[in-house]
Amino acid sequence: MEQTHDFFRKQGSFKVTLKAMDFIKNSGMYCAVMSMVSSANIGDFPQLIDLAAEKDVDVFAFGRYCPTSGQKSEEYHIEPLAYRDFLDMCYKKFQQHKAHGCKTTFQYKDHLWTLYLYEQGLFKIPENDDKDMIYDGCHCGIGHMTILPTGVVYACRRMESKVGNVFDTPMYELFVDAKLEKYRQFDKFEKCGKCELRGYCRGCPAVTFGYTGNMYAPDPQCWKEFNVKTGKNYADGHY
């Protein structure tokens, strides 16, 4: 909201943004609102969701804080269970607005939404799924690449992941190259590789890389705990 927004952007930018949202909607253009959640602004989100619904924006979504060079991850860190509670609050808010006829599409952008919905029984793993297949989750190395104005191609725009330059190498060759293949080595994920949601979630490798420098390390906001040997969830109380 205004105080936090202007602290990170600049004084007065919140009011300017609200006016811009009105201009966009009144012109008939598609209006999407995207925010970044961290410990610094997590408390603002109930109001922010209400504001998006009030403004009748077409899409509301959020991503997680991703540390970059020179930033300290602990500065804006959210603990895993606190993040799960946050998603629970958001889901209930989304449903409340939908029940009152809100037309805003509330996107489940963060891949940890899959874990939340799975625990709530709102997402089920298909009975005939192929355990070796990747169906959803992070699209890095699968369905997206990032091209900078210089032609440099990144596997992911949110972490250091240069794979080449489009002016030197055709996109297809970059896509099948060994440099991009390392982003498709899903069994190397220390936690996700052993999880039943491996083909559907995998958290955010970029956030993990920002925290640890290792994209294969456990996602810093994933609250799922399970027996690494069996891959079964301790939280179920059966193992």
C-alpha positions in Angstrom: 0.0 0.0 0.0 1.0 3.7 -0.2 3.6 4.0 2.6 5.5 0.8 1.7 5.1 1.3 -2.1 6.5 4.8 -2.0 9.4 3.7 0.2 10.5 1.2 -2.4 9.6 3.3 -5.5 9.4 7.1 -4.9 7.2 9.6 -3.0 3.8 10.0 -4.8 4.2 7.0 -7.1 1.4 5.1 -5.4 -1.2 7.8 -6.3 0.2 8.0 -9.8 -0.2 4.3 -10.2 -3.8 4.3 -9.1 -4.6 7.0 -11.6 -2.8 5.0 -14.3 -5.0 2.0 -13.5 -8.1 4.1 -14.0 -6.8 5.4 -17.3 -6.0 1.9 -18.5 -9.4 0.5 -17.5 -11.3 3.5 -18.9 -9.5 3.2 -22.2 -10.6 -0.4 -22.6 -7.1 -1.8 -22.2 -6.2 -4.9 -20.3 -5.1 -4.1 -16.8 -2.9 -6.4 -14.7 -1.5 -5.7 -11.3 1.6 -7.5 -10.2 3.4 -7.2 -6.8 6.4 -8.7 -5.1 5.8 -10.2 -1.6 8.4 -10.1 1.2 8.5 -9.6 4.9 8.5 -5.9 4.3 5.0 -5.7 2.7 3.3 -9.0 3.5 1.0 -7.3 6.0 -0.3 -5.0 3.2 -1.7 -7.7 1.0 -5.2 -8.0 2.5 -5.7 -4.4 1.6 -3.9 -4.7 -1.7 -6.2 -7.6 -2.8 -9.3 -5.5 -1.8 -7.9 -2.6 -3.8 -7.3 -4.8 -6.9 -10.9 -6.0 -6.7 -12.3 -2.5 -6.1 -10.4 -1.2 -9.1 -11.8 -4.2 -11.1 -8.4 -5.0 -12.6 -8.3 -7.9 -15.1 -5.5 -9.8 -13.3 -3.9 -9.7 -9.9 -0.8 -11.7 -9.1 2.3 -11.7 -7.0 5.7 -13.2 -7.0 8.2 -13.8 -4.2 11.1 -11.6 -3.3 14.2 -12.9 -5.1 17.6 -11.7 -3.7 20.0 -10.4 -6.3 23.7 -9.4 -6.1 24.5 -7.4 -3.1 21.2 -8.0 -1.3 21.0 -10.0 2.0 18.3 -12.7 1.8 17.5 -12.5 5.5 16.6 -8.8 5.1 13.2 -9.6 3.5 12.8 -13.3 4.3 9.5 -15.0 5.0 9.5 -18.2 7.1 8.0 -21.2 5.3 5.0 -21.7 7.6 4.3 -17.9 7.6 4.3 -18.1 3.8 1.8 -21.0 3.9 -0.4 -18.9 6.2 -0.1 -16.0 3.8 -1.3 -18.2 0.8 -4.2 -19.4 2.9 -5.2 -15.8 3.7 -4.9 -14.9 0.0 -7.0 -17.9 -1.1 -9.7 -17.0 1.3 -9.7 -13.4 0.2 -9.8 -14.5 -3.5 -12.8 -16.7 -2.8 -14.6 -14.0 -0.9 -14.3 -11.5 -3.8 -15.4 -14.1 -6.3 -18.5 -14.9 -4.2 -19.4 -11.2 -4.5 -19.1 -11.2 -8.3 -15.6 -9.8 -8.6 -14.4 -10.3 -12.2 -10.7 -10.0 -11.4 -8.7 -13.1 -12.2 -6.6 -13.9 -9.2 -3.6 -15.8 -10.6 -1.8 -18.6 -8.8 1.5 -17.5 -10.2 3.9 -18.8 -7.5 4.5 -22.5 -7.9 4.1 -23.1 -4.2 0.4 -22.5 -4.8 0.4 -26.0 -6.1 1.6 -27.4 -2.7 -1.1 -25.3 -0.9 -3.9 -26.5 -3.2 -2.6 -30.1 -3.0 -2.8 -30.0 0.8 -6.3 -28.5 0.6 -7.5 -31.3 -1.7 -8.0 -28.7 -4.5 -5.3 -30.2 -6.7 -4.9 -33.9 -7.2 -2.2 -35.8 -9.0 -3.7 -37.6 -12.0 -3.8 -41.4 -11.4 -2.2 -42.1 -14.7 0.6 -39.5 -14.5 4.1 -40.4 -15.7 6.5 -39.9 -12.8 9.3 -39.0 -15.3 7.2 -36.2 -16.9 7.2 -32.5 -16.1 3.7 -31.2 -16.4 3.8 -27.8 -14.7 5.8 -25.7 -12.2 8.8 -23.6 -13.2 9.1 -23.3 -16.9 12.8 -22.5 -16.9 14.5 -24.6 -19.6 11.1 -25.9 -20.7 8.8 -23.2 -22.0 10.5 -19.8 -21.7 13.7 -18.0 -22.2 14.7 -14.4 -21.8 16.2 -12.2 -24.5 17.9 -9.0 -23.4 18.2 -6.0 -25.8 21.8 -7.0 -26.4 20.7 -10.4 -27.7 22.0 -12.2 -24.6 19.7 -15.1 -23.7 19.0 -16.2 -20.2 17.2 -19.4 -19.1 15.5 -17.3 -16.4 15.2 -13.5 -16.1 15.3 -13.7 -12.3 18.8 -15.3 -11.9 22.2 -15.4 -13.5 21.6 -18.0 -16.2 23.2 -16.9 -19.4 23.1 -19.5 -22.2 24.2 -17.6 -25.2 23.4 -14.8 -27.6 20.6 -14.9 -30.2 22.7 -12.9 -32.7 25.3 -15.6 -32.6 23.3 -18.8 -32.3 19.7 -19.7 -33.4 17.1 -20.0 -30.7 16.5 -23.7 -31.4 20.2 -24.5 -30.9 20.3 -22.5 -27.7 17.2 -24.4 -26.5 18.7 -27.9 -27.0 22.3 -26.9 -26.0 23.9 -28.4 -22.9 24.0 -25.0 -21.2 20.2 -25.0 -21.0 20.1 -28.7 -20.3 21.3 -28.2 -16.8 18.1 -26.3 -16.0 16.2 -29.5 -17.0 18.0 -31.9 -14.6 15.1 -32.2 -12.3 16.5 -35.2 -10.3 19.3 -32.9 -9.0 16.8 -30.9 -7.0 17.7 -31.8 -3.4 14.2 -31.7 -2.1 11.8 -31.3 -5.1 13.4 -34.3 -6.9 12.1 -36.7 -4.2 8.7 -35.1 -3.8 5.5 -36.4 -5.2 4.8 -33.0 -6.7 8.1 -33.0 -8.6 6.3 -32.9 -12.0 3.9 -30.0 -10.9 5.7 -27.6 -8.5 9.5 -27.4 -7.8 9.1 -24.1 -6.1 11.1 -21.2 -7.6 14.7 -22.1 -8.5 15.5 -18.4 -9.0 14.5 -17.5 -5.5 16.5 -20.5 -4.2 19.5 -19.4 -6.3 19.2 -15.9 -4.8 19.3 -17.2 -1.3 21.9 -19.9 -1.7 23.7 -19.6 -5.1 22.4 -23.1 -5.8 19.2 -23.5 -7.8 18.9 -27.2 -6.8 18.8 -26.4 -3.0 15.5 -26.6 -1.1 13.1 -23.7 -1.8 13.5 -21.3 1.2 9.7 -20.9 1.5 8.6 -24.5 1.0 7.0 -25.8 4.2 6.7 -29.4 3.1 8.6 -31.9 5.3 9.0 -35.5 4.2 11.2 -38.5 4.7 14.0 -38.1 2.1 14.3 -41.9 1.7 10.7 -42.7 1.1 9.5 -39.3 -0.3 6.5 -39.5 2.0 5.1 -36.5 3.9 5.7 -36.4 7.7 2.8 -34.0 8.1 0.4 -36.7 7.1 1.1 -38.4 10.4 1.4 -41.9 8.7 5.1 -42.3 8.2 
